[in-house]
Amino acid sequence: MMISASDIDRSLGMDYYITDAPGCGGKIKSCAEDFIVSEVFADRGYEGGRYLIVEVEKTNWDAHRLIREMARILRISQKRFSWAGTKDKKAVTSQRISIMNLEEEQLSRISLPDLKIRVLGRSNRGVGLGDLLGNRFS
């Protein structure tokens, strides 16, 4: 016997279930806090240089929109920012970003909802693709 699908399942293209089993009670994430992603990097000392390295913890922000907003507030070009990869928007994510030729004190001008910024140090090299070892999901 086929069981009729719920409205949400039908909206995803699943009209019937082939099994009579009631399911396991799982659910798709219903809020950002249901999906937490942190970047995993090789330990690297930040001992000075023209790039300010920060870790941002953001909720419901995609990296491109966040960079655009940070650049606007700081009145600098988005080209001065670099990062290692894109994260899910509907999640709580921690991500490293480098900003070329920016003083740490300038970050105090940034006050955006659902965003925390932590300075890690300075480097002669910006964060980029290939720096990321992977992601940790919780």
C-alpha positions as a printed Julia matrix, in Angstrom:
138×3 Matrix{Float64}:
  0.0    0.0    0.0
  1.28   3.48  -0.86
  0.98   6.25   1.71
  0.04   9.73   0.48
  2.72  12.35   0.98
  2.38  15.5    3.04
  1.92  18.9    1.37
  5.59  19.8    1.8
  6.73  16.49   0.29
  4.38  16.97  -2.67
  5.84  20.45  -3.23
  9.23  18.71  -3.56
  7.89  16.24  -6.12
  7.26  13.27  -3.8
  3.61  12.33  -4.24
  3.61   8.92  -2.56
  5.75   6.8   -0.28
  6.37   3.25  -1.48
  6.76   1.93   2.06
  4.27   1.49   4.89
  6.92   2.39   7.49
  6.04   5.55   9.43
  9.51   7.11   9.08
 12.17   7.86  11.65
 11.01  11.32  12.75
 13.83  13.25  11.09
 13.35  16.77   9.84
 15.0   19.14   7.42
 16.66  22.11   9.08
 14.03  24.59  10.16
 16.32  27.4   11.33
 19.91  28.51  10.74
 21.04  27.08  14.08
 20.15  23.59  12.82
 23.16  23.74  10.47
 26.53  24.88  11.86
 29.62  24.95   9.63
 33.19  25.81  10.68
 36.21  25.92   8.41
 39.21  23.69   9.15
 42.61  25.22   8.39
 46.15  24.0    8.9
 47.61  25.9   11.85
 49.5   28.85  10.48
 51.03  31.65  12.47
 50.02  35.17  11.61
 53.14  37.18  12.28
 52.64  40.38  10.37
 52.01  41.57   6.86
 49.65  43.67   4.83
 46.64  41.33   5.17
 44.43  41.49   8.25
 43.13  37.97   8.91
 39.77  37.7   10.68
 37.31  34.95  11.49
 33.68  35.9   11.03
 30.83  34.01  12.64
 27.7   34.77  10.69
 24.09  33.66  10.71
 21.99  33.85   7.53
 24.72  35.69   5.6
 26.23  34.51   2.35
 29.88  35.5    1.91
 29.35  37.72  -1.13
 26.63  39.8    0.52
 28.65  40.08   3.73
 31.78  41.24   1.87
 29.72  43.77  -0.07
 28.29  45.19   3.18
 31.64  45.23   4.98
 33.3   46.98   2.02
 30.51  49.56   1.89
 30.81  50.34   5.62
 34.61  50.51   5.46
 34.49  52.48   2.18
 36.96  50.17   0.49
 36.9   47.99  -2.62
 35.53  44.46  -2.39
 38.68  43.42  -4.26
 40.66  43.88  -1.03
 38.8   40.91   0.54
 39.6   37.25  -0.02
 38.33  33.99   1.46
 38.77  30.26   0.95
 35.27  29.14   0.0
 31.56  29.8    0.01
 29.32  28.68   2.88
 25.6   28.03   3.12
 23.54  31.14   3.73
 20.87  29.48   5.88
 23.32  28.36   8.55
 25.6   29.52  11.33
 29.03  29.6    9.71
 32.55  30.48  10.79
 34.79  31.63   8.0
 38.25  33.2    7.65
 38.56  36.33   5.59
 41.61  38.42   4.73
 41.43  42.15   4.09
 44.35  43.85   2.37
 45.78  47.05   3.9
 43.21  47.46   6.67
 44.01  48.43  10.26
 42.35  46.4   13.0
 40.8   49.54  14.54
 38.77  50.15  11.39
 36.73  47.0   12.1
 35.0   48.81  14.98
 32.91  50.64  12.35
 31.24  47.37  11.37
 28.05  46.64  13.27
 25.87  44.2   11.38
 23.17  41.88  12.73
 24.12  38.26  13.36
 27.83  38.9   12.78
 30.82  38.51  15.1
 34.35  39.37  13.98
 37.49  38.04  15.66
 40.94  39.21  14.61
 43.43  36.35  14.14
 46.44  38.43  13.11
 48.26  39.68  10.04
 49.86  37.83   7.14
 51.95  38.49   4.05
 49.46  36.38   2.12
 45.68  36.62   1.88
 43.33  33.71   2.49
 42.52  31.92  -0.75
 41.21  28.82  -2.46
 43.32  25.84  -1.49
 43.98  27.09   2.05
 40.94  25.32   3.44
 41.45  21.71   4.57
 37.72  21.14   4.88
 34.59  21.97   6.83
 33.34  20.74  10.2
 29.58  20.27  10.46
 27.64  20.12  13.7
